[in-house]
Amino acid sequence: MKRLKCLLSALLLASSMAAVAEKEMTVYRSPTCGCCGKWITHVKQHHFAVKDIVSDDMQAIKQKFGVPAELSSCHTAIVDGYVIEGHVPAADIEKLLQTKPAVVGISAPGMPMGSPGMEMGGRRDDYTVVSFDKDGKAEVFSEHKADQ
């Protein structure tokens, strides 16, 4: 009986570890962008396995994956078929992967101060993460307030 309990405990531990298994993500970034590396560190800390691809033609990458110009940022990532544009927090990516909305992806347009990878001391700006569809229509996905 004791052996069975140990076996069950080991199986539960293994299944809980699988729940935190790393999700594969491909990140395209410019060779000159330092904040992209900081964002990659952020997502790695949240159990994303990152394939880092440096590109001299980020505009072509954004066009290939359907990122509207007004929603663009410095780097573009692909995870589970979704586009992640810019400094989107890992929690928002997790929400996207759990809810699986019918969108192309989500974006933190521009480079909002205080977003993951854009930490500048105590300076933080409010910013919005938006979802976008194949027609470029954007909707609020999440709000991030500087005081939270």
N, C-alpha and C positions, 0 to 999 in steps of 0.2 A: 504494500500500500504506500509506504514511504517513497519507494522508487517511482511509483506512478505519479505521486504529487510532484516530485522533482522533475519528471518528464513533462508534466503539464505546465509547470512553472517555466521551464525552458522554452516550451512552445509559445507560451504567452509573451515571454520576453522577445523571442525572435519575431513574432508577429507585430509587436509594438515597435521594434526597431525597423521593420519593413515599412511601417507607416511613416517613418521619418526618412525613408530612402530618398536619395537625391533625385530630383527631376532634371532631365537634360534640357539645356538651354544653349542656343547659339547666339553669340553677341557679335555684332558687326560694329566696329569703331574706327575712328580716324587714328593714325599713328601719333598725332600731336595732341590728343585730348587726355589730360590727366584725370579729370573728373570721372571719365568712363571707367577707369581702373578702380576708382573708389566705389563706384556703383557695383562693379563686378564683385568686389570684396563683400559688399552688403548682401547681394543675392547668394553668394557662396555661404555666408553665415546663416542663411535661411534654407539650407539644404538644396541648393540648385547646383548641379554639375555643369560648369560653363565651358563651352568650346569658344575660345576667343579668336575672332578673325579680324585682322587689321586690314583696312581697305583705304585706298586713296580716292575712291569714288563713292562716297556715302550717298550722294544724290541718286545714283543708279540703284543702290540697295533700297533706298526708300521708295523709289518708283516701282521696283520689282515687287515689293511687298504691299503696295497700295497705301502708303502713308501720305495723307493729305499735307500739302506744303504748310498750311497754317497750323498743323498739329505736330510739326517736326521738332526734333531736338538733336542732340549730338550723337546718340548711338541708337541702334535698332537691334532688338533681340527677338528670337523666335522660340516659343516654348509651347509644346503640344498643339502646334498649328496656329497659335495666336501670335500676333505682333505686339511687342512691348516697346513703345517708343519713349526714350528718354528716362528721366530719373523717377520712375514709378516705384513706390515702396513695395517690398516683397509681400507685405500683407495684402496689397491690392492684387498682386499677381496670383496669390493663393486664392483669393476670393473669385477671381476670374476663372481659375482652373476648377474650382468647386462648383460654381454656378453655371458654367459653360453657356453663356449667352450667345445668341446668333449675331456675333460681331466679328470684324476682322481683327480688332485688337483694342488696346488701351494706350493712352499717351498722357504724359505730363509735359505739355507743350512748353517750349523754351527751356530754360535752365533755372527753375525756381530755387531761390536761396533757402537752405534748410532741408531740401529734399535729400534723399539718400545719395551720397556722392557729392553733394553741393553744400556740405556743412562749412560755414564760414564763421567760426567762433560762435557767438551767441545770436548772430543775425539769422532770422527766419522770416519768410514771407508766407502769407496764405497762398495756397494754390489748389487747383482742381485737377483731378485725373479724369479724363474723358474716355468714353468708348467711342469707336467709330465703325461704320459699316462699309460695305463695298462701294457705296455711292459717296462716301466721305461725310455722311451725316454724323454729327457728334452729339453725344448726350453725356450728362454728368454721371460719372461712375462712382467717384468719392470726393469728399472735400477734406482738405488738410488745413487746419488753422494754426497759425504761428504760436498761439498760446497753449497748445495741447501737446 
